[in-house]
């Protein structure tokens, strides 16, 4: 594809119910989330 030489990708990992559990950014930074029993994000870990 033209103009995509520096293409960067962000990936997402989801739980069965659709909550985002982890995101991996183009610089390989991982962001993980913890959810409570109601499915609400309650904690974020970056690193």
LINHUJO-V973375 format. One record per pair of residues at least 24 apart in sequence whose ideal C-beta (glycine too) atoms are under 7 Angstrom apart, sorted by the first residue. I is the first residue (numbers start at 1). J is the second residue. Records with the same first field share a line. If there is no record, write none. Layout:
I=J ; J
This chain:
none
